[in-house]
């Protein structure tokens, strides 16, 4: 199997289509439904993780891995793990105790399709399986690399990352937050998993610290730009475009980048962040062209 998934000239749409096909095949293989009583939780796990989506985080894993010529099997294993964690977070975010959403990726949320208890277990199953995948020798022959991947994803997904960000997000429904607190919230809730996705290729390749720092800087700015674009879609988009309810933040009285900055300033800030993100990639020259395109796609997307 070639370690080049796409040529340097590939567009975001081309790379995304390849990512969806490859990642969904890996997820399908990893999540076979057993012929036993626990089959229902596997069906719920598959329902959410294989739902139609952009697979942005897996795309970032594969793109960063291709910068270093990482073996495809290794990159795909990590990309599948990050999509499992992302899907778990969406299942739990949609629960009545959290955002209480009925629609996700254009179809009923997990707790609506199955039931609340099954949805909780499906999220738990996806989260724990992600670490099982990272710890598998198929992911990398060096146990130290596997351990670093496990540690990095645990940090990104846990209380110092996504989970902590979600806690602050719940507090934001009851207490006003300033722009600094909103930035920290989104850096944890959204940006931490994006940062892991961008740095995963460097971890797999045992890349030098300065290279990792460049990818971390790119991911930091990309994550905030992504969230501002999300906030804009919540104000300007439609459920048909986004595949989920819109206007929820405003209805909850929650402070966002858009509510604090206004639409025009928020859009200008997103553009500034994209330019900063792209500048971090200069040392990779033309090899990072796809990552540059991804940054521009993030602020122009409609879903």
N, C-alpha and C positions, 0 to 999 in steps of 0.2 A: 504494500500500500504506500503510495507516494505521500510525503509529508507536506505537500503543497495542496491545499484545499481549493485555492483559486489563484489566478494570476494577480500581480500587483495592480493591474488595470481594472479589476473587477469592481462593479458598482455595489453600493450597499444592498440594493434589491437582489442582485445576483448572489452575493455572499449570504444574505439572509435566507434565500430560498434553499441554498445548499445546507445551511445550518439547520433549518427546520427539518429537512429530510433526514440528515444524519443523526441529529439529536433525538428526534422522535423514534428513529429505529433503535437507538441505544436504550431509551426509556422503555420502549415496548419490550425489549429483551430483558431488562432488569426487573420489570414489574409484571412478570407472568402471573396470572391469577391461579392460585392453587385450587384443587378440587376438594376443598375442605370448608369447614364452617367459617373460617376467617376470610373466605373469598370476598365477602361484602366490603371489607375495608380496603382490599386491593382494588376492587372495582371503583371505589370512591377516590382512591389515590390516583388511579389512571384517569378518571373523569376530569380531575383538576389539572394534573401535570401535562396531559396530552391535549388539553383544550387548545383551540386555535390561538396563536399569539405570535408576537414578533421574535421571541427568543433572543432578546437583546443581550442579556447577560451571557448566555452561551456563545453568542457571536463575538462578544468581547474576549472571552476565554480563547476561542479559536484564533481570533485575529492576533492577540498578544502571543499565543503559542507559535503562530507561523512566523513571527518576527525572529524567532530563535531556532526554527527548524525542529521544534518538538515533535515527537512521534504522534501521529494522528490518534492512535488508540488512547494514549495518555491524555491528550487534550480533550477528547470526546468524553472520557470518563469524568474529568473535572467539570466539563460543561454540563453534563447530565446532573451531577451533584448540585451545582449551583441552581439549576432549574428546579430541582426538587425543593431546595430551600425556599426559593422564590414562590413556588406554588403553595407550599405550606403556609407562608406568610399571608398569601392572599386568602386562603381558606379561613385562617383565624381572623384576619382583618374584617372579613365579611360577616362574621358571627353577630347575632343580636347583641351580645355583650360589648362588641367593638363598634364597627361602623353600621351594622344592621342593614347590609345590602342584599338585594334580591337578584342582582344581575352582575355577571362577571364574564368578560370576553364574549359578550353577545348571547349568553345563555344562563339558565338559573345557577345561582351559586350552589356550592356543595351542600350546605345545610338545607337548601330548598329541594335539591334533587334527591337527597338521601334523608338525613335528619341531623339534628344538632350534634348528638353524641357521636354519630358516625363521622361527621365532618371533623370534629375535634381529633378523633383517632386517626383519620386520614392525614391530617396535618402532622400529628405526632409521628406517624409512620414514615412520611416523606422526609421529615427532618432527620430522624435517626438513620434512615437508609442512606441519606447523603453522606454521612460520616463513614458508614460501612463501605460505600463505594470508594471514598478517598483512601481508606485504609487498605483496600484490596491491592495485592501485588500487581494486578493488571494495570493499575493506575500509574505506577512507577516502580522500577526495580530497586530503587534506593529507599530503604525504610525511613531514613532521615528526611527525605523529600516528602514522603507521605505524611510523616508526623508534622512537618511544617505546614502542609496544606490543611491538615485537620485543625491545627492550632490557629491558623490564619482565618479559616472559615468560622470557627467557633467564636473568635473575637469579633468578626464582622456581623455575625448573626445574633449574638448574645446581648446581655444587658448593657455592655459598653458600646454596642452597635445598634442593630435593627430593633431589637426588643426594647432597649432603652429609649430609642427614638419614638417607638410606638407609645411608650408610657408618657413621654412628653406631649405627644399628639393628643392623647386622651385628656391630659391636664389643660391643653390649649382650648378645649371645649368649655372650660369653666373659668379659666384665668386668662387675662390678656397677656400676650407675649410680644416683646419688641423684636426688631429685625435680627438682632444678634441671637436671640433665643430660637427664632424660627430657622435661622441658618444652621445652628447647631442641631436642632431637631432633624432637619432634612439631611444633614451630613451623616447623622447616625441612622435614621430610618431608611433612607434611599441610597445615600452615597456609599455606605460601608460595603454593601454587597457589590455595588458597581466597582468599587476600589479593588475588592478581592478578585473580581472577574478580570480586571485589567492587569493585575499583578500576577495572576496564576501562571501565565506563560513564562514569566521570569523565574518563578519559583521552580517550575518543572525543569527549566534549563539551567538552574543554579547560576543565574546571571549576576553580574557585578552590582554592588550597592547603588552606584550612580545611575545605572539603567533602571533599576527598580524605583528609584526616587523620581525619575522622569515619568514613568508610568503612573506612579502615585499622584503626582501633580496633575497629570492629564485627567485621571479619574476623579480627583477632587473637584475640579472645575466642571467636568462633564456631569457629575452627579447633581450639582446645584443647578446647572442649566436644564437638566432633565426635569427636575422638580418644578422649576419656574414654568417650563413648558406645560407640565401637568396642571399647575395652578391656572394657567391661561386657558387650557382646554376645559377645565371645570367651569370657567366663566363663559367662554365663547363657543365651546363645542356642543355636540348633541350626543345623546345616548346611542344613536345609530352609528355615529363615527367612533366613539370611544369604547363601545361595548359594555359600558357600565353607567350607573346613574351620574348625572352631572348636577352641579349646584349644591352638592351636599355640604361643602365647607361653609358656604355662605349661609345656608339654612341653619347650620349648627352654631353660627356666630364665631367661627374659628378664624383666627388671624392667619393669613397666608402672605406670600411674597406679593401677590396681586392686590390684596386688600390693603397692605401697608404702602406699597410703592405706586399703585395704580397700573393700569394695563400698559401704557406706553413706556413708563420707566422700567417696569418688569421685563418687557420685551427687550428693551435696550440692554438691561443687565444680563439677560440670557445671551445676547449676541456677544457682549464683552467677555463673558465666561467661556464661550465657545472659542473665541480668538485666543484667549489665554491657554485653553486646553490644547489647541493645535500647536501653539508655540512650544509646549513641553516636548513635542515629538520631533523637534528639529534634528536631534542626534541620530534618529533612525532614517533620515532622508526619505527617499521614495518608498522604502519598504513599509512605511506607516501610513501610506495614502488612504487605505481603507479606514483606519482609525480616525483620520481627519474627516473623511466623509461621514462617518458615524456621528461625530460631534455636530456636524452641520445638519444631519438628518434629525437629530434629537430636538432641535429647536423649531424645525419646520413641520414636524409630524402632526397628524390630525387624529391619532388614536394612541 
